[in-house]
């Protein structure tokens, strides 16, 4: 028997059931968000091999990117303001409403704003916020996207200057995929809205991005220098060439990547923390330019951003800067491993010292009278 079939239920039963199910879903959602809030506060995602709660929700809980973003934002508000979860559970607020209210909530206005937003639609809450917290309207702009009889034109060729604007919108289908003591490392914020990078065909993507004036002028200048190559090709060709050079430069700086490595052994440094270029290249290649941390569940972290070289056996305990004793870790897991090794209190003290040093270095000296 199909447990999801409702053919055997009468209309009256179904009317009652759907209301009971809706109430159950709201209660379950509020409970789930409370779990997520506490899970993030305890940083349990780190031991699971995820560099953020967002990564945990997408990889292990199989939420979509947007669902994870929204739930994490609401969970944080619920932990900050205890009345949020109750309002969600009893149906006074919905997730979209909490996301809209979040930037404006304070302990002083929480009760009133929740009351005013109770049982309101998203559009009604937007109007409520606009009336209560008026802001400057964004400038009006209308851009016509050329169309053919079949599909939208995704590769418009050389960019056209937007009159009166200091930005340009670029579309292309050919961007290849490629004072108080310092607390523990801050919770990794949920990323901003996913970029508008959409697969449109095998190995082909549509990219929409907003450029500032300097980037726009550099794009124009690159087209000028490419000459005929930029006329016959698309913006994606220009961006592809630029990104190839950028990636090569960044890999050279971070991982000492080069097409012509030195055959002879370099001079040995007296600094035990110094990592030779050939060691950096070998570690980056071995770890696949990805965080090497493996969680208690046997899953490896997927992070490829903010990677740092970590000594498996710390230098302070006799470790060396060689391939066998080095690995790539994301910032979150590097801090997590350090806390496991040296203790939270010691690491907090080091962070406090580092914060004070940065503040002292950036302080503006007083001018003599």
HELIX and SHEET records of a PDB file:
HELIX    1   1 UNK A   11  UNK A   41  1                                  31    
HELIX    2   2 UNK A   44  UNK A   47  1                                   4    
HELIX    3   3 UNK A   53  UNK A   59  1                                   7    
HELIX    4   4 UNK A   65  UNK A   80  1                                  16    
HELIX    5   5 UNK A   83  UNK A   89  1                                   7    
HELIX    6   6 UNK A   95  UNK A  102  1                                   8    
HELIX    7   7 UNK A  110  UNK A  117  1                                   8    
HELIX    8   8 UNK A  122  UNK A  132  1                                  11    
HELIX    9   9 UNK A  213  UNK A  226  1                                  14    
HELIX   10  10 UNK A  228  UNK A  232  1                                   5    
HELIX   11  11 UNK A  235  UNK A  255  1                                  21    
HELIX   12  12 UNK A  277  UNK A  287  1                                  11    
HELIX   13  13 UNK A  315  UNK A  317  5                                   3    
HELIX   14  14 UNK A  323  UNK A  325  5                                   3    
HELIX   15  15 UNK A  331  UNK A  342  1                                  12    
HELIX   16  16 UNK A  344  UNK A  362  1                                  19    
SHEET    1   A 3 UNK A 168  UNK A 172  0                                        
SHEET    2   A 3 UNK A 204  UNK A 211 -1                                        
SHEET    3   A 3 UNK A 196  UNK A 201 -1                                        
SHEET    1   B 2 UNK A 307  UNK A 311  0                                        
SHEET    2   B 2 UNK A 326  UNK A 330 -1                                        
END                                                                             
